[in-house]
Amino acid sequence: MTLEGRFDEERGVVRVGSDARQRYHDSRGYGYPLEGNEIALAPIEAAHLLYRGDLEAVVDDATGERLTFREFVAREPGAKFGVRFLVYADLRSRGFYLSPAAEPWVSDPPTGEADFAVFPRGKGPGDGEVEYALRVIGERTDVPADELGDGVLAVVDEESEITYFEVSRRDPTGASVADASLPNDCEATLLADRVVVWKPPLSLYETTFYGQPLEGREYDEPTLQLSLLEAAYLAERDAIDLEPSTVRERGREVEGERFERRLAVYTELRERGVVPKTGYKFGADFRTYAEVESVENLGHSELLVRVHPDDYVFEPRDLALDVRLAHGVRKTMVFALVGETGGIDWWSLERLTP
């Protein structure tokens, strides 16, 4: 026997009586209990039960109208109903139970911009475990940087395909050689958009991986070409004989205020024992190496880092492009969000198959 629900406009839920608690909540994690065997369903849950044929209809208390799945969906109850329903139905089909990320569906709901609390397979809202917080957006919905949060971002494109991204805070760390091995006052020349270091010690390139030899791979004593970022960092530490302010001013002339953000990220990565090198070939600011013992035995870089101000607004298409590119070259995409005072938030995004 199929049941009917009643739309409670005041609460914004669909109430279902009879044996609904045993049939829908206890066995399959839909809704939350009311008195007796009655349960309350979020509109998205009611729509899914209508879609499956488990609910015959939803009756609108205000009008008496009897709504099937088709009529119910046509009304699009709630914000983002269309894209949220597609993700809800997809995860249910994959064996997950999920609820709105709010009380009373979940006793300790996820914070932030989450739409759903997704439970581990085989568990439901009563088990007290949340696998991840899930946010749902359409492909044209921008995401401000300050709305990023640990969890999963589900993006629904215009053809109703869903891409899942795992979003998490990142703490880049490494074990590369410390800056204690840097030389002192190496002779250097500032050019238009780079710096040349004359007769540096071999270790500056071969051990700590600064610059590129002007002579290519064939050298006895390399002449190093440094990026302005590398030069500014080394000038601050008296490793080359240029004034730090002069190098930084040239950096700002070449790329504007973006230079200072990138220098802040470069500096923090170096201080964390991570070696950053240009990520230009990958469309990023940096590629990074967590452990560099020597350039001769250099492994693959692990991260691609893109630098943004902390008020940056992400477009989903750009996120998809960045993450897919990083995945294609066996790296993880990391976004470094730099505040006005120089503080940096690190976020990684990776494709996820639930």
DALIN-V855515 format. One record per residue. N is the residue number from 1. OMEGA is omega in degrees with one decimal (999 if undefined). Layout:
# DALIN-V855515
n=<N;N>
omega=<OMEGA;OMEGA>
This chain:
# DALIN-V855515
n=<1;2;3;4;5;6;7;8;9;10;11;12;13;14;15;16;17;18;19;20;21;22;23;24;25;26;27;28;29;30;31;32;33;34;35;36;37;38;39;40;41;42;43;44;45;46;47;48;49;50;51;52;53;54;55;56;57;58;59;60;61;62;63;64;65;66;67;68;69;70;71;72;73;74;75;76;77;78;79;80;81;82;83;84;85;86;87;88;89;90;91;92;93;94;95;96;97;98;99;100;101;102;103;104;105;106;107;108;109;110;111;112;113;114;115;116;117;118;119;120;121;122;123;124;125;126;127;128;129;130;131;132;133;134;135;136;137;138;139;140;141;142;143;144;145;146;147;148;149;150;151;152;153;154;155;156;157;158;159;160;161;162;163;164;165;166;167;168;169;170;171;172;173;174;175;176;177;178;179;180;181;182;183;184;185;186;187;188;189;190;191;192;193;194;195;196;197;198;199;200;201;202;203;204;205;206;207;208;209;210;211;212;213;214;215;216;217;218;219;220;221;222;223;224;225;226;227;228;229;230;231;232;233;234;235;236;237;238;239;240;241;242;243;244;245;246;247;248;249;250;251;252;253;254;255;256;257;258;259;260;261;262;263;264;265;266;267;268;269;270;271;272;273;274;275;276;277;278;279;280;281;282;283;284;285;286;287;288;289;290;291;292;293;294;295;296;297;298;299;300;301;302;303;304;305;306;307;308;309;310;311;312;313;314;315;316;317;318;319;320;321;322;323;324;325;326;327;328;329;330;331;332;333;334;335;336;337;338;339;340;341;342;343;344;345;346;347;348;349;350;351;352;353;354>
omega=<176.2;-176.9;173.2;175.3;176.9;-178.9;178.3;-173.3;-178.2;-179.6;-177.7;-179.6;173.8;-179.0;179.3;-178.6;-176.5;-178.8;-173.9;-177.4;-179.9;-173.2;-172.2;-175.3;-173.9;-174.3;-173.8;170.3;176.4;169.0;175.1;-173.3;168.2;179.0;178.5;179.7;-177.8;176.3;173.9;179.3;167.4;178.4;-178.9;178.1;178.0;179.2;-179.6;177.5;173.6;-179.5;-179.6;-176.0;178.3;169.5;-179.3;-178.6;171.5;-179.2;177.4;-178.0;-175.1;-174.4;-175.1;-178.6;-178.6;-171.0;169.2;-179.9;-177.4;-178.9;-179.0;-179.4;-179.5;178.5;-179.4;-180.0;177.0;-179.7;176.0;-172.3;-175.4;-177.9;179.4;179.5;-179.1;-179.9;178.6;-178.5;-179.8;-178.5;174.2;179.7;178.9;176.0;178.4;164.7;177.7;-177.8;169.9;-177.8;-176.2;170.1;1.2;177.3;-179.2;-175.6;179.2;-172.2;175.0;177.7;176.0;-171.8;-175.2;173.0;-175.7;165.1;-178.5;-175.2;177.2;178.6;180.0;-179.9;-177.0;-174.3;-178.5;-175.2;174.3;178.8;174.9;178.8;174.9;172.5;-173.8;173.5;-177.5;175.3;169.9;-174.8;-179.7;-179.8;179.8;-177.8;175.0;-177.3;-177.3;175.7;175.2;178.6;178.1;179.0;-178.2;175.5;177.7;-179.1;179.9;-178.0;-173.5;176.3;175.5;170.9;-175.2;173.3;-179.6;176.5;172.7;-177.7;-179.9;173.3;-177.9;177.2;-175.9;176.3;179.4;-177.7;179.8;-174.4;-177.5;-178.4;176.5;-178.2;-178.5;176.7;-179.9;171.9;173.0;179.5;-176.5;178.8;178.4;175.8;-174.9;-176.3;176.2;-178.8;174.7;178.4;-176.0;175.9;175.5;173.6;179.9;-174.9;-178.0;175.5;-168.5;-178.0;-177.1;169.8;170.7;172.6;175.8;180.0;176.4;-177.5;-175.9;-177.0;-177.8;-179.5;169.4;174.5;-171.6;166.3;-171.0;168.1;179.2;167.2;178.1;176.6;178.7;-178.4;179.2;179.5;-178.4;177.9;177.7;-176.6;175.9;178.9;175.1;-170.8;175.1;176.4;179.6;-178.2;179.6;180.0;-179.8;177.8;177.9;178.0;178.7;176.7;-176.1;-174.7;174.0;-175.5;178.4;-178.9;-177.9;177.3;-178.8;177.3;177.2;179.6;178.1;-177.8;-178.0;177.7;178.1;-178.7;176.6;-179.6;179.0;179.4;176.0;172.9;-175.9;176.5;-173.4;-177.2;-179.0;-179.8;-178.8;176.0;-177.5;158.4;-172.8;178.0;-176.6;-177.7;178.3;174.5;175.6;178.2;-179.4;-178.7;-175.6;176.5;177.8;173.5;-173.7;-173.5;163.0;-175.9;172.7;-174.8;177.5;168.4;-174.6;174.0;-179.1;176.9;-178.3;169.1;-177.0;-180.0;178.0;176.5;-179.6;179.8;-178.7;-175.6;179.4;179.0;-179.5;-179.8;-178.3;178.6;174.7;177.3;176.9;179.6;179.6;176.3;176.6;-176.6;-171.5;178.6;-178.3;179.9;176.6;176.5;-175.0;169.5;-177.5;179.1;174.3;174.9;178.5;175.4;-179.0;170.9;-177.0;999>
